[in-house]
Amino acid sequence: MNYPLMNCVALLLALLLAACGRKATDTTVAENAVVLGPQFSAKKGLLLPDDTRRSLGVKVVEVTEQKVPTTIEVQLRVYQAGDNARLASGTVTQEQAKLLKAGQSLQVRGGDDKSISGKVTGLNDQLQKATGMIEVLAEVPNASNGPAVGTFLQASIALDSNESVVSIPRAALLQCSDGYCVYTVSGEHFVRTSVKAGASSADLVEIKDGLYAGDQVVLQPVMSLWLTELAAVKGGQACCVVPTKGK
């Protein structure tokens, strides 16, 4: 009998069996692999495991069309104390000035946080060439212990809204270094989407570009999603803790 030949055949069979076993084992491991942490794809966006979603308390809302009452905030400085009223002035942008007119009411808050009703008395554009800003003149009725000349006051001017616009809750809007964005829902992924914000109120923000009514956006926690995306992009561990099973 040719023993060297038989030994070679036996060795070849052993190598083939070992390779097949190794391939089957590798396939089984790949099939049983489970993604435990957040994953990010430049095309699809951010993918969070169910446990991470629950631990973060992710909430999603639908983009709607509704009226957004606008409020212009302006800092006033008292420059004259009369017998019946205090006169004050501040500055607003040219776009804001287009929405203001003499006679509009405003609410003024001083250092004691008490609110006093006043009114806009006029607009002055003499500063526009030098600063690009428009001066707002206001009148605040005298009250007991009224603000002295030189005192700074915070004023809010509420504007009426006549038409419905695409809007989202303020909490869903994220301000990044490159502008405003939101996290939209795309299947199982969250996609950071740039938007152009418009008028805003205490609760709502108008979205002029980037969203349509019926889209879905993350209401909370947008900052945690952003930090998670940054960590995933840089290849580090996610900032979100994935709860251990059974806890």
C-alpha positions as CSV (number, residue, x, y, z in Angstrom):
1,M,0.0,0.0,0.0
2,N,1.1,3.6,-0.7
3,Y,1.2,5.0,2.9
4,P,2.6,8.5,1.9
5,L,-0.3,9.0,-0.5
6,M,-2.9,7.9,2.1
7,N,-1.4,10.3,4.6
8,C,-1.6,13.2,2.2
9,V,-5.3,12.4,1.4
10,A,-6.1,12.2,5.1
11,L,-4.4,15.5,5.7
12,L,-6.2,17.2,2.9
13,L,-9.6,16.0,4.1
14,A,-8.8,17.2,7.6
15,L,-7.9,20.7,6.3
16,L,-11.1,20.9,4.2
17,L,-13.3,19.9,7.2
18,A,-11.5,22.4,9.5
19,A,-12.1,25.2,6.9
20,C,-15.8,24.3,6.6
21,G,-16.2,24.3,10.3
22,R,-14.5,27.6,10.6
23,K,-16.7,29.2,7.9
24,A,-19.9,27.8,9.5
25,T,-18.8,29.2,12.9
26,D,-18.0,32.6,11.4
27,T,-21.4,32.7,9.6
28,T,-23.2,31.9,12.8
29,V,-21.4,34.6,14.7
30,A,-22.3,37.2,12.0
31,E,-25.9,36.2,12.0
32,N,-26.2,36.4,15.8
33,A,-24.4,39.8,16.0
34,V,-26.5,42.5,17.6
35,V,-25.9,46.2,17.3
36,L,-25.8,47.4,20.9
37,G,-25.0,51.1,20.4
38,P,-26.1,54.0,18.2
39,Q,-25.0,53.8,14.6
40,F,-24.5,56.7,12.2
41,S,-24.6,56.6,8.4
42,A,-24.0,59.7,6.2
43,K,-26.8,58.5,3.9
44,K,-29.4,57.2,6.3
45,G,-28.7,59.2,9.5
46,L,-28.7,58.1,13.1
47,L,-30.0,54.7,14.2
48,L,-30.8,54.1,17.9
49,P,-31.5,50.7,19.5
50,D,-34.9,50.4,21.1
51,D,-33.3,50.4,24.6
52,T,-31.5,53.6,23.9
53,R,-34.7,55.3,22.6
54,R,-36.5,54.4,25.8
55,S,-33.7,55.5,28.1
56,L,-33.5,58.9,26.3
57,G,-37.3,59.3,26.3
58,V,-37.4,60.1,22.5
59,K,-40.6,61.9,21.5
60,V,-41.7,62.6,18.0
61,V,-44.3,65.2,16.8
62,E,-45.8,66.0,13.4
63,V,-45.0,69.3,11.6
64,T,-48.2,71.3,11.3
65,E,-49.5,74.6,9.8
66,Q,-50.8,77.1,12.3
67,K,-50.7,80.8,13.3
68,V,-47.5,81.8,15.1
69,P,-47.9,84.9,17.3
70,T,-44.7,86.8,17.0
71,T,-43.0,88.6,19.9
72,I,-40.2,91.1,19.4
73,E,-37.9,91.5,22.3
74,V,-36.1,94.8,22.7
75,Q,-34.0,96.4,25.4
76,L,-35.0,100.0,26.2
77,R,-33.1,102.6,28.1
78,V,-35.0,105.4,30.0
79,Y,-33.7,108.8,28.7
80,Q,-36.3,111.1,30.2
81,A,-38.6,111.1,33.2
82,G,-41.7,113.3,32.7
83,D,-44.6,114.1,34.9
84,N,-46.9,111.5,33.5
85,A,-44.6,109.0,31.8
86,R,-41.0,107.7,31.3
87,L,-39.6,108.0,27.8
88,A,-37.3,105.2,26.6
89,S,-35.6,104.0,23.5
90,G,-34.0,100.9,22.0
91,T,-32.9,99.5,18.7
92,V,-34.3,96.8,16.4
93,T,-33.3,95.3,13.1
94,Q,-34.7,96.8,9.8
95,E,-36.9,93.6,9.4
96,Q,-38.3,94.0,12.9
97,A,-39.0,97.7,12.3
98,K,-41.2,96.9,9.4
99,L,-43.6,95.1,11.8
100,L,-43.8,98.0,14.2
101,K,-45.8,101.2,14.2
102,A,-46.7,104.0,16.6
103,G,-49.4,103.1,19.1
104,Q,-48.6,99.5,19.4
105,S,-48.7,98.2,23.0
106,L,-45.8,96.7,24.8
107,Q,-45.0,95.0,28.1
108,V,-42.0,96.3,30.0
109,R,-40.2,94.4,32.8
110,G,-37.8,96.1,35.1
111,G,-35.3,94.8,37.7
112,D,-38.1,93.7,40.0
113,D,-39.7,91.6,37.1
114,K,-43.0,93.5,37.4
115,S,-44.7,94.0,34.1
116,I,-45.9,97.5,33.1
117,S,-47.9,98.3,29.9
118,G,-46.5,100.9,27.6
119,K,-46.7,101.8,24.0
120,V,-44.5,102.5,20.9
121,T,-44.5,106.2,20.2
122,G,-42.4,106.2,17.0
123,L,-39.5,104.9,14.9
124,N,-36.3,106.8,14.1
125,D,-34.1,105.8,11.2
126,Q,-31.2,108.3,11.8
127,L,-29.0,105.4,13.1
128,Q,-29.6,103.2,10.1
129,K,-26.7,104.4,8.0
130,A,-24.2,104.1,10.8
131,T,-25.4,100.9,12.5
132,G,-28.0,99.3,10.3
133,M,-30.5,99.5,13.2
134,I,-33.7,101.4,13.7
135,E,-34.4,103.3,16.9
136,V,-37.7,102.5,18.7
137,L,-39.2,105.2,20.9
138,A,-41.5,104.1,23.7
139,E,-43.5,105.6,26.5
140,V,-44.1,103.9,29.9
141,P,-46.6,105.4,32.3
142,N,-45.2,106.6,35.6
143,A,-45.8,104.3,38.6
144,S,-44.7,104.4,42.2
145,N,-40.9,104.1,42.3
146,G,-40.7,104.3,38.5
147,P,-37.5,103.5,36.7
148,A,-34.9,106.3,36.9
149,V,-33.2,107.9,33.9
150,G,-30.5,105.5,32.6
151,T,-32.3,102.4,33.7
152,F,-32.5,99.5,31.2
153,L,-35.8,97.8,30.7
154,Q,-36.7,94.6,28.8
155,A,-39.8,95.1,26.5
156,S,-41.9,92.6,24.6
157,I,-44.0,93.7,21.7
158,A,-46.7,91.1,20.6
159,L,-47.6,91.1,16.9
160,D,-50.8,89.6,15.4
161,S,-50.5,86.7,13.0
162,N,-53.0,86.6,10.1
163,E,-52.0,83.4,8.3
164,S,-51.1,79.8,9.1
165,V,-47.5,78.8,8.5
166,V,-45.4,75.6,8.8
167,S,-44.3,75.5,12.4
168,I,-42.8,73.2,15.0
169,P,-42.4,73.4,18.8
170,R,-39.4,75.5,19.9
171,A,-38.0,72.5,21.8
172,A,-37.6,70.6,18.5
173,L,-35.3,73.4,17.1
174,L,-31.5,72.9,17.5
175,Q,-29.1,75.8,16.9
176,C,-25.7,74.6,15.7
177,S,-22.6,76.5,14.5
178,D,-23.8,76.4,10.9
179,G,-27.4,77.5,11.6
180,Y,-30.7,75.9,12.7
181,C,-31.6,72.3,12.3
182,V,-34.1,69.6,13.4
183,Y,-34.0,65.8,13.5
184,T,-36.5,64.4,11.0
185,V,-37.8,60.9,11.1
186,S,-36.9,58.7,8.1
187,G,-38.0,55.1,8.7
188,E,-35.9,53.8,11.7
189,H,-33.4,56.6,11.4
190,F,-33.2,60.2,12.6
191,V,-31.7,62.7,10.1
192,R,-30.3,66.1,11.1
193,T,-31.9,68.5,8.6
194,S,-31.1,72.2,8.1
195,V,-34.0,74.5,8.3
196,K,-34.7,78.3,8.0
197,A,-36.5,79.6,11.0
198,G,-38.9,82.6,10.8
199,A,-41.2,84.2,13.3
200,S,-41.3,82.7,16.8
201,S,-43.4,82.8,20.0
202,A,-42.9,81.3,23.4
203,D,-43.9,77.9,22.2
204,L,-43.7,77.8,18.4
205,V,-41.2,78.6,15.6
206,E,-42.1,79.2,12.0
207,I,-40.1,77.1,9.5
208,K,-39.7,79.0,6.2
209,D,-37.7,76.3,4.4
210,G,-36.6,72.7,5.1
211,L,-39.9,71.1,6.3
212,Y,-43.4,70.4,5.1
213,A,-46.6,69.9,7.0
214,G,-47.0,66.2,7.8
215,D,-43.2,65.6,8.3
216,Q,-42.2,64.1,11.6
217,V,-39.5,65.7,13.8
218,V,-38.0,64.7,17.2
219,L,-39.4,66.9,20.0
220,Q,-36.9,65.7,22.6
221,P,-34.1,65.3,23.4
222,V,-32.6,66.9,20.3
223,M,-29.3,67.9,22.1
224,S,-28.7,64.3,23.2
225,L,-29.2,63.1,19.6
226,W,-26.7,65.7,18.3
227,L,-24.1,64.6,20.9
228,T,-24.7,61.0,20.0
229,E,-24.3,61.8,16.3
230,L,-21.0,63.6,17.0
231,A,-19.7,60.7,19.0
232,A,-20.7,58.2,16.3
233,V,-19.1,60.3,13.5
234,K,-15.8,60.5,15.4
235,G,-15.8,56.8,16.1
236,G,-16.0,57.2,19.8
237,Q,-18.4,55.5,22.2
238,A,-21.9,56.8,22.2
239,C,-22.8,59.3,24.9
240,C,-26.0,57.4,25.5
241,V,-25.9,54.5,27.9
242,V,-27.5,51.3,26.6
243,P,-29.3,49.6,29.6
244,T,-28.2,46.1,30.4
245,K,-30.8,43.5,29.7
246,G,-32.8,42.6,32.7
247,K,-32.5,46.0,34.4
